[in-house]
Amino acid sequence: MLRRESNKDWMKGQIASSLPGRLRLRVDGLAFLFDARMDVAGELATIAGVRRVQVTPCTGSVLLEYDQNKLDSAALVECADMVLARYAMPALRARHASGKEETAEQPMTTARLAKRLAVNAGAMVLGNTLFTAPLLGGALANFTSLEALASLGLSAPMTRSALEGLRKDMRPNADFLTVTSIVASLMLGTPHSALMILALSDLAELMTSYTIERTRSSIKKMLSADDGDVWKVLEDGRVARTPIAQLHAGDTVAVHTGEKIAVDGVIVSGVAVIDQSAITGEFVPVEKRAGDEVFAGTVVKSGNIQVKANKVGDQTVVSRIVGMVEASELKKAPIQRYADRFSNYLVPLNFLLCLSVWLVTHNAQKALKMLVIDYSCGIKLSTATAFSAAINTAVKQGVLIKGGAYIEQMSSANTVLLDKTGTVTEGKPKVVSMVVLDDEMDEREVLAYAMAAEETSTHPLASAILGYGRQIGAQALDHGEIITEVSRGSRTDVDGHIVRVGNMKYMKENGVTTAKAVPDGQGAIPNYVGIDDKLVAVLFAMDSPRDNVRRAVNALRYDGVGDIEILTGDMEPQARAVAEQIGVDGFKAQLLPEQKAEAVLRLQTQGNGVVMVGDGINDAPALAYADVGISMGSKSTDIAMETSDVVINKDDPMTLPALRRLSSETMKIVHQNFAMVIGVNTVGLILGAASGISVMMSALLHNSSTILVVANSLRLMFMKPGDGRA
């Protein structure tokens, strides 16, 4: 039913994500303003300080890019709400005219269905033993027995749905057909048949409801897995361990070296080097000071900071994603929408068959069987249960699919585009080469000095040097205190010599030079090693491909994906090296986020079904434009998960071909279900018209097809990860 809402609430913008200079709002009423979308965008663009506006009615999304020097996010939301409020009434009128319900039809819970089945069984037993006589005689006798009264009571929800469907759509639906068959059974004096029709219908719905509830439970469990504690700063300056769930906006939390930031907020004190690879798509940490914004999910590599929270706990990630999943039930696959339409069109066929059989045979029992046996329920469940079971299976593998539409599109996609940093690669550097500039030293000797200066550092480049040194058998020399200079490097004392490891700026600031030419790293990140005032070596580090990524690429190609490419903002040499290592068909480097989106659109205009896989904010536009946008990795950003259609909550590339095979298997089962429903019910209709099988047997035959469809779909819940078999 249409809820009563104020105009303000109907068009009020809810912040979906907020980043420096970028704000995304969710506006419910936009879904009904497709024709006015350009007008809305034009008025929003007139707000002082707004640089770019993107209005997407189908998702109810407004993206605003703005100048932070001219206005802040709070002022922007206020201005946007003033503009949007002017479109409240047109949106409401459009919704009334559409005749669409705001919410999806919700199935009964398993608990309620179990109670209905218990009442049904009790009525059958008692109605044939203790309470066999009707309460009233005459014409009402058939409707006042215990079995008849139980049938009428249990069918009440169906009756309401049937009448509502008749009022709204001006044609009978599947519930109308079922209610008609129940009433006809009672009129013919066979209340046990009516109860059997209800029992079998409830049993099929119970199986479906169980699947949906299992899926929702798995999703919520998956999304809530990161709950934990933080160090909250109290009013007296002390810190106390506090559950994330107890934090509020405005609270201040302390974050130390090695800890993950749990809130979106602003640093109020301290300096830290923060791994923002999930946000920027680059693996080199950045320095953050008081006044800088930080985001949940980023990691403090070194330093200690205090952060005033703007968004906390579930509000930053879990609640929004759960809400999107709940709403995604409306995102039906094309085949699912077709099944729904087809099943509704078949309902009048049963009434026509009923009338035809009655005119030919004048046999009420045979005519009734034409109402008992129908295609509609089985056809609807043939898709809905299969998609729900597939989503549940995916969740158990750490994959969140936001609607059946993306399963169907994934199964038929012929192009896969991959982000590089953090998706194809590990998002952490490894030393790939080393150049010694001092003729009197060798690699192992240099590394012994470098490892001494980096031994206690948590910086990714330090970890790369330490790992490389251990790999070739070098050991850190005895050293004094290690001093780390944020965003520059680290130094220590070894036998009276000052050893420094860091960037070129760090070397120049301390007078470390060399007479030799420093080689070009061809896109690799240089790490300089200086002893006293002499530059003795350069170590080049690059991000390495993930394990199994080449295997995943080959598996996708084997499963029918014709084109696999890399899209990255990195330099061309790095992109080329990774592309050659993993065996993709091509790459595009040095792309801005909007250029990635343009690459997606270009392929779509050529008739390709495009899957985009990324992990960071730089991938968000491409994820949104792709037929299937997949956010992959444990460090996926909030906005990447928001704009993507599928969220893979782990770093295993083999999940991609597993998802492809799950999608293909789901579509295979959907087509099997269609065949079973049409085949079994067609046989039932022929037998019902031409033979003397009872109404109860007809009901059993019809509902057996529905139960078979549900059971066949449930096979997907037991599908083994990655094997493509259910």
BAVEXDREN-819649 format. One record per residue (C-alpha): x, y, z. Coordinates in steps of 0.05 Angstrom, whole numbers, padded with zeros to 5 digits, always signed. Each point is the difference from the previous one (the first is absolute). Layout:
N
XYZ ...
***
This chain:
726
+00000+00000+00000 +00022+00072-00012 +00028+00028+00065 -00018+00070+00021 +00063+00042-00004 +00014+00073+00004 +00026+00033-00062 +00065+00014+00037 +00011-00073+00019 -00019-00024-00070 +00055+00040-00033 +00049+00009+00058 +00071-00020-00018 +00031-00055+00044 +00076-00001-00001 +00023-00065-00032 +00074+00018-00001 +00042+00060+00013 +00072+00012-00022 +00040+00064-00007 -00033+00040-00056 -00049-00056-00016 -00069-00015+00029 -00050-00053-00019 -00073+00006+00022 -00057-00051-00001 -00067+00032-00018 -00061-00046-00001 -00042+00043-00045 +00050+00002-00057 -00023-00068-00023 -00063+00033-00028 +00034+00061-00031 +00034-00030-00060 -00029+00051-00048 +00020+00058+00046 +00070-00025+00015 +00034+00053-00043 -00040+00056+00034 +00020-00026+00068 +00073-00005-00020 -00002+00070-00030 -00027+00032+00064 +00050-00037+00044 +00056+00023-00045 -00018+00073+00015 +00020-00008+00074 +00062+00041+00011 +00061-00044+00006 -00029-00061-00036 +00045-00023-00056 -00036-00062-00026 -00068-00032+00009 -00024-00070-00019 -00072-00019+00011 -00018-00074-00007 -00076-00011+00009 +00003-00076-00006 +00043-00005+00063 -00026+00063+00035 +00071+00028+00000 +00026+00071-00004 +00076+00009-00006 +00027+00069+00015 +00073+00021-00009 +00015+00067+00033 +00053+00050+00020 +00016-00009+00073 +00026+00071+00004 -00069+00027-00016 -00046-00045+00041 +00002-00060+00045 -00041-00064-00005 -00052+00022+00051 -00015+00064-00037 -00002-00038-00066 -00052-00050+00027 -00043+00058+00025 +00002+00035-00068 -00013-00065-00037 -00061-00014+00044 -00029+00068-00017 +00006-00015-00074 -00027-00071+00007 -00059+00021+00042 -00029+00037-00060 -00008-00067-00036 -00035-00036+00057 -00071+00006-00026 +00017-00018-00073 +00035-00062+00026 -00060-00020+00043 -00048+00011-00058 +00045-00042-00045 +00000-00056+00051 -00075+00001+00006 -00006-00002-00076 +00048-00058-00005 -00042-00045+00045 +00063-00031+00028 +00007-00023+00072 +00059+00028+00038 +00021-00065+00031 +00010-00070-00027 -00048-00055+00018 +00026-00035+00062 -00011-00075+00011 -00026-00027+00066 +00052-00019+00051 +00019-00073+00009 -00028+00002+00071 -00068+00024-00024 -00002-00050-00056 +00019-00056+00048 -00059+00021+00045 -00047-00001-00061 +00022-00070-00018 -00011-00022+00072 -00070+00029+00000 -00014-00033-00067 +00023-00068+00025 -00040+00007+00064 -00063+00018-00038 +00008-00061-00046 +00009-00047+00059 -00055+00029+00045 -00048+00011-00058 +00002-00074-00016 -00003-00025+00071 -00031+00042+00055 -00034+00057-00038 -00030-00032-00062 -00068+00035+00001 -00010+00070-00028 -00023+00056+00046 -00058+00019-00046 -00044-00040-00047 -00029+00013-00068 +00037+00042-00051 +00052+00021+00052 +00019-00071+00021 +00058-00004-00049 +00029+00065+00028 -00008-00012+00075 +00037-00065+00012 +00066+00005+00039 +00041-00013-00064 -00040+00051-00039 +00006+00054+00054 +00075-00014+00005 +00006+00006-00076 -00037+00067-00001 +00042+00027+00058 +00067-00022-00029 -00018+00027-00069 -00017+00070+00027 +00068+00031-00018 -00007-00029-00071 -00070+00028-00005 +00024+00070+00017 +00057-00006-00050 -00048-00025-00054 -00049+00057+00010 +00056+00052+00002 +00030-00028-00064 -00068+00001-00034 -00011+00072+00022 +00069+00025-00020 +00015-00040-00063 -00072-00013-00023 +00015-00074-00011 +00004-00062+00043 +00067-00020+00029 +00027-00067+00026 -00030+00011+00069 -00068+00013-00031 +00006-00067-00036 +00019-00037+00064 -00056+00032+00040 -00050-00017-00054 +00022-00073+00000 -00006-00003+00076 -00071+00029-00001 -00019-00048-00056 +00027-00059+00040 -00043+00020+00059 -00062+00008-00044 +00012-00071-00026 +00004-00026+00071 +00075-00017-00001 +00030+00044+00055 +00059-00048+00006 +00019+00019-00071 -00001+00073+00019 +00045-00013+00060 +00047-00041-00045 +00005+00058-00050 +00017+00047+00057 +00050-00048+00033 +00039-00012-00064 +00000+00074-00017 +00026+00017+00070 +00053-00054-00004 +00028+00029-00064 -00002+00070+00029 +00034-00026+00064 +00058-00026-00041 +00004+00066-00036 -00004+00041+00064 +00054-00043+00032 +00046+00015-00059 -00012+00075+00005 +00009+00003+00075 +00064-00041-00004 +00025+00049-00052 -00016+00062+00040 +00030-00030+00063 +00064-00017-00037 +00005+00070-00029 -00008+00034+00067 +00051-00047+00032 +00049+00014-00056 -00007+00076+00005 +00004+00002+00075 +00064-00040+00004 +00045+00060+00012 -00033+00025+00064 +00050+00012+00057 +00028+00050+00050 +00035+00067-00006 +00038+00046+00047 -00049+00055+00018 +00028+00065+00028 -00037+00019+00064 -00014+00071+00024 +00058-00002+00049 +00048-00020-00055 +00005-00074+00019 -00015-00054-00052 -00045-00059+00011 -00014-00062-00041 -00070+00010-00029 -00043-00043-00047 -00009+00033-00069 -00076-00007+00009 +00003+00048+00059 +00034+00056-00038 -00037+00063-00021 +00014+00055-00050 +00042+00052+00036 +00039-00051+00041 +00076+00000-00004 +00039-00065-00009 +00074-00013+00006 +00033-00042-00055 +00070-00028+00007 +00052-00031-00045 -00026-00063-00034 -00074+00013+00017 -00058+00009-00049 -00039+00065+00003 -00072-00017+00018 -00034+00066-00015 -00006+00053-00053 +00026+00065+00030 +00052+00054+00008 +00068-00005+00035 +00001+00047+00060 +00071-00016+00023 +00061-00041-00020 +00036-00019-00063 -00004-00068-00035 +00017-00036-00064 -00064-00032-00023 -00011-00056-00051 -00056+00027-00044 +00007-00052-00055 -00073-00016+00006 -00019+00073-00012 +00051+00023-00052 +00017-00066-00034 +00075+00012+00013 +00041-00039+00049 +00048+00055+00025 -00024+00026+00068 -00012+00075+00010 +00015+00048+00057 -00061+00027+00037 -00001+00056+00052 -00050+00039+00042 -00056+00026-00043 +00005-00055-00052 -00058-00047-00014 +00007-00075+00011 -00046-00057-00017 -00023-00065+00031 +00039-00060-00025 +00066+00036-00010 +00060-00022+00042 +00051+00039+00041 +00067-00027-00022 +00040+00045+00048 -00017+00056+00048 -00056+00014+00049 -00061+00044-00012 -00065+00020+00031 -00061+00004-00046 -00066+00035+00011 -00054-00044-00029 -00050+00025-00052 -00029-00068-00017 +00006-00061+00045 -00013-00074+00004 -00052-00032-00044 -00020+00067-00029 +00063+00002-00041 -00006-00068-00032 -00045-00055+00026 -00068+00033+00006 +00004+00031-00069 +00021-00064-00034 -00052-00042+00036 -00052+00051-00021 +00024-00005-00072 -00005-00075+00002 -00070+00002+00029 -00020+00049-00055 +00035-00041-00053 -00057-00050+00000 -00033+00049-00047 +00058-00008-00049 -00027-00060-00035 +00036-00033-00056 -00031+00008-00069 -00018-00074-00001 -00032+00009+00069 -00043+00058-00024 -00019-00041-00061 -00020-00059+00044 -00044+00045+00043 -00035+00030-00061 -00008-00067-00034 -00029-00033+00061 -00052+00056+00009 -00022-00007-00072 -00010-00075+00010 -00050+00007+00056 -00059+00016-00046 +00018-00062-00040 -00020-00044+00060 -00068+00034+00005 -00009-00010-00075 +00019-00074+00006 -00048-00007+00059 -00058+00028-00040 +00018-00041-00061 +00003-00066+00039 -00066+00016+00034 -00034+00015-00067 +00027-00065-00030 -00007-00048+00058 -00050+00033+00048 +00045-00030+00054 +00013+00048+00057 +00057-00042+00027 +00038+00001-00066 -00013+00075-00008 +00026+00013+00071 +00065-00037-00017 +00013+00053-00054 +00002+00051+00056 +00042-00042+00047 +00055-00012-00052 +00033+00065-00023 +00067+00023-00025 +00006+00067+00035 +00027-00019+00069 +00053-00047-00026 +00024+00048-00054 +00008+00057+00050 +00038-00044+00049 +00043-00029-00055 +00040+00065-00002 -00010+00032+00069 +00024-00059+00041 +00058-00016-00046 +00027+00071+00004 -00009+00003+00075 +00035-00067+00009 +00057+00024-00045 +00008+00064+00040 +00003-00041+00065 +00054-00046-00029 +00040+00061-00023 -00004+00031+00070 +00029-00064+00031 +00059+00011-00047 +00008+00072+00021 -00037+00029-00059 -00060+00047+00005 -00044+00003-00062 -00050+00058+00002 -00054-00030-00044 -00018-00055-00048 +00010+00046-00060 +00075-00002+00011 +00002-00076+00001 -00033-00003-00068 +00046+00055-00028 +00062-00033+00029 -00017-00066-00034 -00003+00033-00069 +00056+00053+00005 +00055-00006-00051 +00048+00054+00025 +00035+00007+00067 +00038+00064+00019 +00048-00002+00059 +00028+00055+00043 +00073-00011+00016 +00021+00026+00068 -00032-00040+00056 -00042-00042-00048 +00047-00035-00047 +00060+00016+00044 +00010-00009+00074 +00001+00074+00016 +00069-00006+00034 +00068+00009-00032 +00056-00050-00010 +00072+00016-00019 +00009-00018-00073 +00071+00026-00012 +00059+00031+00035 +00057+00044-00025 +00063+00008+00043 +00034+00067-00012 +00061-00013+00045 +00054-00043-00034 +00027-00023+00067 -00066-00032+00023 -00043-00057-00024 -00076-00011+00005 +00000-00040+00063 +00045+00050+00037 -00044+00058-00021 -00063-00036+00021 +00030-00015+00068 +00006+00075+00011 -00069+00015-00030 -00034-00053+00042 +00031+00030+00063 -00034+00067-00015 -00067-00032-00019 -00003-00056+00052 -00057+00030+00042 -00036+00039-00055 -00071-00020-00020 +00003+00038-00067 -00017-00045-00060 +00065+00019-00034 +00039-00017+00063 -00034-00068+00001 +00019-00010-00073 +00074+00014+00016 +00000-00046+00061 -00034-00055-00039 +00049+00006-00058 +00059-00001+00048 -00023-00063+00035 -00012-00031-00069 +00073+00006-00019 +00026-00018+00069 +00019+00069+00026 -00006+00017+00074 -00008+00068+00033 +00064+00026+00032 +00001+00020+00074 -00025+00070+00004 -00021+00056+00047 -00067+00033+00007 -00043+00003-00064 -00030+00069-00014 -00057+00004-00050 -00014+00065-00035 -00072+00001-00026 -00007-00002-00076 +00076+00001-00009 +00035-00061+00028 +00038-00028+00059 +00070+00002+00028 +00043-00035+00051 +00072-00006+00022 +00044-00059-00020 +00072-00001+00026 +00002+00076+00001 -00029+00007-00070 -00068+00034-00012 -00042-00045-00044 -00061+00029-00035 -00053-00033-00042 -00055+00040-00033 -00020+00044-00059 +00044+00048-00039 -00027+00060+00038 +00024-00031+00065 +00069-00012-00030 +00007+00071-00027 -00022+00031+00067 +00057-00037+00034 +00054+00013-00053 +00003-00072-00025 +00026+00001-00072 +00033-00044-00053 +00044+00014-00060 -00032-00056-00040 -00063+00005-00041 -00061-00027+00036 -00037-00049-00046 -00073+00008-00020 -00045-00050+00034 -00048-00006-00060 -00060+00015+00043 +00026-00036+00062 +00005+00038+00066 +00072+00016+00019 +00026-00009+00071 +00067+00033+00012 +00053-00026+00049 +00051+00050+00027 +00059-00010+00047 +00023+00065+00031 +00001+00049-00059 +00006-00052-00056 -00056-00032-00040 +00019-00073-00005 -00060-00035-00032 -00071+00005-00028 -00052-00055+00009 -00060+00001-00047 -00067-00026+00025 -00063-00017-00038 -00068-00028+00017 -00004-00075-00016 -00059-00039-00030 -00042-00041+00047 +00008-00074+00005 -00046-00037-00048 -00018+00062-00041 +00028-00030-00064 -00038-00064+00016 -00063+00041+00010 +00010+00035-00067 +00008-00067-00035 -00062-00029+00035 -00042+00060-00021 +00024-00008-00072 -00017-00075+00003 -00070+00017+00025 -00015+00043-00061 +00026+00070+00016 +00030+00024-00066 +00036+00064+00022 +00037+00013+00066 +00036+00067+00009 +00032+00042+00054 -00022+00072+00014 +00046+00038+00046 +00023+00069+00021 +00071-00025+00007 +00057+00015-00048 +00004-00039-00065 +00064-00040+00017 -00031-00027+00063 -00066-00016-00034 +00035-00034-00058 +00043-00043+00047 -00061-00024+00039 -00041-00012-00064 +00055-00043-00028 +00008-00039+00065 -00073-00019+00007 -00015-00011-00074 -00058+00049-00013 -00019+00023-00070 +00020+00072+00010 +00005+00060+00047 -00013+00074+00004 +00044+00041+00047 +00001+00069+00032 -00077+00004+00000 -00039+00048+00042 -00064-00028+00033 -00044+00031-00053 +00044-00029-00055 -00010-00070+00029 -00075+00012-00004 +00007+00024-00072 +00037-00065-00017 -00058-00040+00028 -00052+00040-00039 +00040-00007-00064 +00000-00076+00005 -00074-00001+00016 -00017+00041-00062 +00036-00055-00040 -00050-00051+00027 +00043-00030+00055 -00025-00023+00068 +00051+00032+00047 +00022-00021+00069 +00044+00050+00038 +00041-00022+00059 +00031+00051+00047 +00012+00018+00073 +00007+00075+00009 -00034+00067-00008 +00037+00009-00066 -00039-00060-00027 -00068+00023+00023 -00024+00033-00065 +00020-00060-00042 -00033-00047+00051 -00064+00040-00005 -00002+00000-00077 +00018-00073-00010 -00053-00053-00012 +00028-00033+00062 +00045+00040+00046 +00040-00043+00048 +00036+00028+00061 +00054-00049+00019 +00046-00003+00060 +00000+00006+00075 +00020+00073-00007 -00056+00020-00047 -00023+00070+00013 -00069+00021+00025 -00016+00035-00066 +00026-00059-00041 -00047-00047+00037 -00057+00049-00006 +00006+00009-00076 +00016-00073-00015 -00052-00054-00014 +00042-00056+00030 +00046+00005+00061 +00056-00052+00008 +00024+00006+00072 +00067-00035-00010 +00062+00005-00043 -00002-00067-00038 -00004+00012-00076 -00027-00071-00009 -00066+00026+00029 -00014+00034-00068 -00003-00065-00041 -00038-00033+00058 -00051+00056-00004 -00005-00008-00075 -00012-00075+00007 -00052+00011+00055 -00037+00049-00045 +00001-00049-00058 -00024-00057+00043 -00056+00044+00028 -00025+00016-00070 +00004-00074-00018 -00043-00018+00060 -00050+00056-00017 -00010-00029-00069 -00007-00070+00030 -00054+00027+00046 -00038+00030-00058 +00000-00068-00035 -00024-00037+00063 -00057+00048+00015 -00026+00000-00071 +00009-00075-00010 -00030-00025+00066 -00059+00048-00001 -00016-00013-00073 -00003-00074+00015 -00043+00015+00060 -00050+00041-00040 -00006-00055-00052 -00011-00054+00053 -00048+00044+00038 -00044+00012-00061 +00004-00070-00029 +00003-00047+00061 -00033-00011+00066 +00057+00022+00046 -00026+00035+00063 +00005+00074+00015 +00049-00016+00056 +00044-00039-00048 -00002+00058-00049 +00021+00047+00056 +00056-00048+00019 +00023-00005-00072 -00001+00076-00009 +00035+00017+00064 +00051-00055-00010 +00027+00041-00059 +00005+00061+00044 +00036-00039+00054 +00046-00031-00052 +00017+00069-00026 +00017+00025+00069 +00040-00063+00017 +00038+00006-00066 +00016+00072+00016 +00023-00018+00070 +00056-00042-00031 +00035+00066-00011 +00006+00009+00076 +00044-00062+00003 +00043+00017-00060 +00074-00009+00015 +00042+00063-00006 +00032+00005-00068 -00021-00067-00029 -00060+00024-00040 -00042-00060+00022 -00063+00000+00041 
***
